[in-house]
Every structure is written in structure tokens, then in C-alpha cells.
Amino acid sequence: MARSSRLEIPRESRRSLHPSYDPETFGRIAERFARFIGTAKFLVYMTFFVASWVTWNSLGPTHLRFDEYPFIFLTLLLSLQASYAAPLILLAQNRQADRDRVTSQEDRARDERNLAVTEFMVREIAAMRKELIAEIKELMQEKSGTDPKPDAK
């Protein structure tokens, strides 16, 4: 029996007014973009792009200039880039904050476990110390044949 003809498995709706996307993939892309625009490489590329644009549209052949001074189209492109960059950077920061929160909770839990283990070990060492002192006193009593002095501890 073909998988598509099985009646117990509902088919996914093929038509939707809402675009479908994987938020995890989108988030990873946003983080890569945010990391890239925070680099010196991006600044060099943008500086070269803007300088080339301004140079061409200021000094290039008049009939080939496509964005005369005051460079309205360049301003539009830079505004568009900034309008997309800001939310993508915020998305990347939110994802990082979520990861930091999880890491912090895991660190706190590990610290609590380590503290519990340390306290247990301290109690065990104290108990062993007490037993060792009692054994030493017993050995001293056997060796000298006298009763040891009672310990205040």
C-alpha cells in the first residue's frame, strides 16, 4: 500500500496564507549575519561599496551615472540594509541570551551538586577523623595498659 494513500495519516495542507519557515534555521542565519556585520571585513566591504558608489556617481561619465548627488538611491539601500540588520541582530542577541540563561542554569545546578558532594566529603572526613582518634586512643590504652583521658571533643 502506498504511503500517500493511507487514510490513518493526515495529509499536510498544501495551501496556506502564512509562509512556513523553520525558526531554528532562520535564527542560525540571523546569527551568522549578525556575526558578519560585526566584523572589520564587513566594514571594509561597506566602505569600499559606498566609496565606489559615490565616486562613480560623482566622477563617472554623466550618461552612465545612475544616482546623482545627493545619492538618494544609496541612502535608500543603506536604510533598507539597516532596517533588516537591526531586527536580525536583536534576534541573534535573544538567541544568545537564551543560550546564556540555559548555561547559567546548568552551571548553577552543577555548583549545587559540587557543594553537596563537598559537604558530604567534609562530613565523611570528620567521621573518619573521629574514628581514627578513637582507634588511636584504644591503641594507646592497650599499649600503656591505662585508661585514656576523656576527650572534650
trRosetta pair geometry for C-beta under 8 A, 3 or more apart (Angstrom, degrees):
i j d omega theta_ij theta_ji phi_ij phi_ji
1 5 6.2 -121 179 77 87 110
1 6 6.4 95 134 -75 120 85
2 5 4.6 74 69 11 95 106
2 6 7.7 -142 95 -28 52 78
3 6 6.0 -39 -162 -1 39 115
3 9 7.5 -24 -180 53 76 155
4 11 7.7 44 -154 -96 76 113
6 9 4.8 47 96 20 113 106
11 14 8.0 -24 147 -35 110 91
13 16 6.1 101 111 -61 115 95
16 19 7.8 157 101 -81 109 17
16 20 6.7 68 68 -39 149 101
21 25 7.3 -125 173 66 84 108
21 26 5.5 56 148 -49 125 128
22 25 4.0 60 85 13 113 110
22 26 6.5 170 86 -12 58 85
23 26 5.5 -56 -143 41 34 113
23 27 6.0 39 156 -24 67 106
24 27 5.6 -52 -148 35 29 113
24 28 6.6 30 153 -18 63 103
25 28 5.8 -53 -150 34 32 110
25 29 6.5 32 152 -17 65 104
26 29 5.8 -55 -151 37 32 111
26 30 6.3 34 150 -21 65 106
26 91 8.0 -65 132 166 94 153
27 30 5.5 -53 -147 35 32 114
27 31 6.4 33 154 -20 65 103
27 91 6.3 -139 -122 157 72 111
27 92 7.6 144 -169 -93 71 55
27 95 5.2 128 -172 -82 120 146
28 31 5.7 -52 -149 35 33 111
28 32 6.5 33 153 -18 65 103
29 32 5.7 -53 -150 36 33 110
29 33 6.3 33 152 -18 65 106
30 33 5.7 -55 -148 38 31 112
30 34 6.2 30 154 -19 66 107
30 88 4.4 -155 -144 -159 92 84
30 89 7.9 -148 175 -56 96 22
30 91 4.4 -32 157 91 160 126
30 92 5.0 -155 129 -57 94 87
30 95 7.6 133 83 -3 118 138
31 34 5.7 -53 -142 38 31 110
31 35 6.2 33 156 -20 65 105
31 91 7.9 -108 -55 109 65 89
31 92 4.3 138 -99 -125 60 104
31 95 6.3 -80 -69 70 116 144
31 96 7.7 132 -118 -51 113 95
32 35 5.7 -54 -148 36 30 111
32 36 6.3 29 154 -20 64 107
33 36 5.7 -57 -148 35 30 110
33 37 6.4 17 161 -10 67 106
33 85 7.5 -144 147 -123 114 70
33 88 5.2 -29 89 154 133 144
33 92 7.6 -149 65 -51 80 136
34 37 6.3 -57 -141 40 28 100
34 38 6.4 23 158 -16 61 114
34 85 7.9 129 -100 -165 66 76
34 88 5.9 -163 -59 129 92 90
34 89 4.6 132 -119 -109 111 62
34 91 7.8 -160 -43 68 135 79
34 92 3.7 -112 12 17 158 164
34 93 7.6 -159 -162 -37 161 73
35 38 6.0 -71 -154 40 28 109
35 39 7.2 34 151 -37 62 105
35 92 7.6 -161 -34 -160 73 154
36 39 6.0 -55 -161 12 37 116
36 41 7.5 -68 -162 79 74 112
36 42 5.6 117 151 -66 72 125
37 42 4.9 175 -127 -180 40 169
37 85 5.9 -162 173 -142 179 122
37 89 7.4 -83 68 -76 129 110
38 42 7.2 62 27 30 19 141
39 42 5.0 106 62 2 79 96
39 43 7.3 -142 103 0 49 86
40 43 5.4 -54 -152 38 41 114
40 44 6.3 43 151 -22 71 102
41 44 5.8 -54 -150 35 30 110
41 45 6.4 29 152 -17 64 106
42 45 5.6 -55 -147 38 33 112
42 46 6.1 28 156 -16 68 107
43 46 5.9 -54 -142 40 29 108
43 47 6.1 31 157 -20 64 108
44 47 5.8 -55 -145 37 28 111
44 48 6.2 28 156 -17 64 107
45 48 5.8 -58 -149 38 28 110
45 49 6.2 29 154 -21 65 108
46 49 5.5 -53 -144 37 32 114
46 50 6.2 25 160 -13 67 107
47 50 6.1 -57 -143 41 27 104
47 51 6.0 24 159 -16 64 112
48 51 5.9 -58 -140 42 26 109
48 52 6.0 27 159 -20 64 110
49 52 5.9 -58 -147 36 24 109
49 53 6.3 25 155 -21 62 109
50 53 5.6 -53 -146 35 31 114
50 54 6.2 25 158 -14 66 107
50 74 7.0 101 -131 -168 78 128
50 78 7.7 41 -95 -77 114 127
51 54 6.0 -56 -143 41 28 106
51 55 6.0 29 157 -20 65 111
52 55 5.8 -57 -142 39 27 111
52 56 6.0 24 161 -17 65 110
53 56 6.2 -59 -146 37 22 106
53 57 6.2 1 164 1 62 116
53 67 7.0 -11 -179 62 100 136
53 71 7.1 91 136 -141 112 126
53 74 5.2 128 145 -101 146 127
54 57 6.2 -68 -140 50 25 98
54 58 5.8 14 163 -13 65 120
54 71 6.6 -36 -100 -81 78 148
54 74 7.4 32 -66 -87 74 172
55 58 6.1 -68 -140 43 22 103
55 59 5.7 -32 -178 29 64 114
55 60 7.5 90 128 -38 62 90
56 59 7.1 -72 -116 56 14 75
56 60 4.3 21 -170 -36 60 133
56 64 8.0 -83 177 118 98 102
56 65 7.1 161 138 -113 75 72
57 60 6.4 -10 -72 25 22 115
57 65 4.9 102 -137 -151 62 98
57 66 6.8 -84 -100 51 105 57
57 67 4.8 -48 -115 72 152 77
57 68 6.3 -161 178 -95 105 27
57 69 7.2 151 131 -48 106 61
57 71 6.4 120 94 -96 152 92
57 74 7.8 -135 18 -34 157 127
58 69 6.7 60 -98 -53 86 106
60 64 5.5 -93 145 86 118 106
60 65 5.4 151 76 -76 107 81
61 64 4.4 59 72 20 99 110
61 65 7.2 -156 88 -29 48 79
62 65 6.0 -40 -151 6 33 114
65 68 5.8 74 136 -76 129 73
66 73 7.2 -41 126 39 89 160
67 71 5.3 56 144 -132 112 60
67 72 6.7 -148 -157 47 95 64
67 73 4.2 -109 -110 40 124 116
67 74 5.7 122 147 -25 155 90
68 71 7.7 -131 103 -66 27 47
70 75 7.6 14 127 -26 90 134
71 74 4.0 -22 170 34 108 122
71 75 6.0 120 114 -24 82 89
72 75 5.6 -56 -151 36 32 114
72 76 6.4 35 151 -21 65 105
73 76 5.4 -50 -149 34 34 115
73 77 6.5 35 153 -18 65 103
74 77 5.7 -53 -148 36 32 110
74 78 6.3 27 155 -14 66 107
75 78 5.9 -57 -144 41 29 107
75 79 6.1 30 155 -19 64 109
76 79 5.8 -56 -145 38 28 111
76 80 6.3 30 155 -20 64 107
77 80 5.7 -54 -147 36 30 112
77 81 6.3 31 154 -19 64 105
78 81 5.6 -50 -146 36 33 113
78 82 6.3 32 154 -17 65 106
79 82 5.7 -55 -146 39 31 109
79 83 6.2 32 154 -23 66 106
80 83 5.7 -52 -143 34 30 111
80 84 6.7 18 159 -7 62 105
81 84 6.3 -66 -155 42 28 101
81 85 5.9 29 153 -25 67 114
82 85 5.4 -54 -134 36 32 113
82 86 6.3 37 167 -27 66 102
83 86 6.7 -43 -145 24 24 109
83 87 7.9 11 162 0 52 102
84 87 6.8 -65 -158 42 35 98
84 88 6.2 27 155 -14 70 117
85 88 5.8 -69 -148 43 30 109
85 89 6.0 31 158 -22 70 109
86 89 5.9 -56 -146 35 26 110
86 90 6.5 25 156 -16 62 106
87 90 5.5 -54 -146 39 36 113
87 91 6.2 41 154 -23 67 103
88 91 5.5 -49 -147 34 33 114
88 92 6.4 34 152 -18 64 104
89 92 5.7 -54 -149 37 32 111
89 93 6.3 33 151 -19 65 106
90 93 5.5 -53 -145 37 33 112
90 94 6.3 35 154 -21 66 103
91 94 5.7 -53 -148 34 30 111
91 95 6.5 30 154 -17 64 104
92 95 5.8 -54 -149 36 32 111
92 96 6.4 32 152 -18 65 106
93 96 5.6 -54 -147 38 33 111
93 97 6.2 36 152 -22 66 104
94 97 5.5 -50 -146 35 32 113
94 98 6.5 36 152 -20 64 102
95 98 5.6 -51 -151 34 33 113
95 99 6.5 32 151 -16 65 103
96 99 5.6 -53 -148 38 35 110
96 100 6.2 37 151 -21 67 105
97 100 5.5 -52 -145 37 32 114
97 101 6.3 36 153 -24 64 103
98 101 5.7 -51 -148 32 31 112
98 102 6.6 29 154 -16 63 104
99 102 5.8 -55 -150 37 33 110
99 103 6.2 32 152 -18 66 108
100 103 5.6 -55 -145 40 31 112
100 104 6.1 35 154 -23 65 106
101 104 5.6 -52 -147 35 29 113
101 105 6.5 29 153 -18 63 104
102 105 5.8 -54 -149 35 32 110
102 106 6.4 30 152 -16 65 106
103 106 5.7 -56 -148 39 32 110
103 107 6.2 34 152 -21 66 106
104 107 5.6 -52 -145 36 31 113
104 108 6.3 33 154 -21 64 105
105 108 5.7 -51 -146 35 31 113
105 109 6.4 31 154 -18 64 105
106 109 5.7 -53 -147 37 32 110
106 110 6.3 31 154 -18 65 107
107 110 5.7 -56 -146 39 30 110
107 111 6.2 32 154 -21 66 106
108 111 5.7 -53 -147 36 30 112
108 112 6.4 31 153 -20 63 104
109 112 5.7 -53 -150 34 32 112
109 113 6.5 31 152 -17 64 104
110 113 5.7 -53 -149 37 34 111
110 114 6.3 34 152 -19 66 106
111 114 5.6 -53 -145 38 32 112
111 115 6.3 35 154 -21 65 104
112 115 5.7 -52 -147 35 31 112
112 116 6.4 32 153 -19 64 104
113 116 5.7 -54 -149 36 32 111
113 117 6.4 31 153 -18 66 105
114 117 5.7 -53 -146 38 32 111
114 118 6.2 34 153 -21 65 106
115 118 5.6 -53 -145 37 31 112
115 119 6.3 30 155 -18 65 105
116 119 5.8 -53 -146 37 30 109
116 120 6.3 33 153 -20 63 106
117 120 5.6 -54 -149 36 31 114
117 121 6.3 31 153 -19 65 106
118 121 5.7 -54 -148 36 31 111
118 122 6.4 33 153 -21 65 104
119 122 5.7 -51 -147 34 33 113
119 123 6.5 33 153 -17 64 104
120 123 5.8 -57 -152 37 31 110
120 124 6.3 30 151 -19 66 108
121 124 5.5 -53 -145 38 33 113
121 125 6.2 33 155 -20 66 105
122 125 5.8 -53 -146 37 30 110
122 126 6.3 31 153 -19 63 106
123 126 5.7 -54 -148 37 31 111
123 127 6.3 30 153 -18 65 105
124 127 5.7 -54 -148 37 31 110
124 128 6.3 30 153 -17 65 106
125 128 5.6 -53 -145 39 32 111
125 129 6.2 39 152 -25 65 104
126 129 5.5 -50 -148 32 31 116
126 130 6.5 34 152 -20 63 103
127 130 5.7 -52 -152 33 33 113
127 131 6.5 30 151 -15 65 106
128 131 5.6 -55 -148 40 34 111
128 132 6.0 37 153 -23 67 107
129 132 5.6 -54 -145 36 29 112
129 133 6.4 31 154 -20 64 104
130 133 5.9 -53 -149 34 29 110
130 134 6.5 28 152 -17 63 106
131 134 5.6 -55 -149 37 33 112
131 135 6.3 34 152 -20 66 105
132 135 5.6 -52 -147 36 32 112
132 136 6.3 34 153 -21 65 103
133 136 5.7 -51 -147 35 31 112
133 137 6.4 32 154 -18 64 105
133 151 7.1 19 154 -48 130 173
133 153 7.9 -24 134 78 169 130
134 137 5.8 -55 -150 37 30 111
134 138 6.3 33 151 -21 64 107
135 138 5.5 -55 -149 36 32 114
135 139 6.3 31 154 -18 66 105
136 139 5.7 -55 -148 37 31 110
136 140 6.2 31 153 -18 65 107
137 140 5.6 -54 -145 38 31 111
137 141 6.2 35 153 -23 65 105
137 148 4.4 -86 -164 9 101 171
137 151 7.5 -105 -78 -30 148 121
138 141 5.7 -53 -149 33 30 113
138 142 6.5 29 153 -17 64 105
139 142 5.7 -54 -148 36 32 110
139 143 6.2 30 154 -19 66 109
140 143 5.7 -56 -144 39 31 111
140 144 6.0 3 166 4 68 111
140 148 5.9 77 86 -83 116 116
141 144 6.6 -67 -136 51 23 89
141 145 7.5 79 170 -100 54 6
141 146 6.5 -115 -138 78 66 45
141 147 6.3 16 -129 -122 115 29
141 148 5.2 -85 -68 -29 102 93
142 145 7.5 20 -172 -74 23 46
148 151 7.9 -4 132 -37 116 89
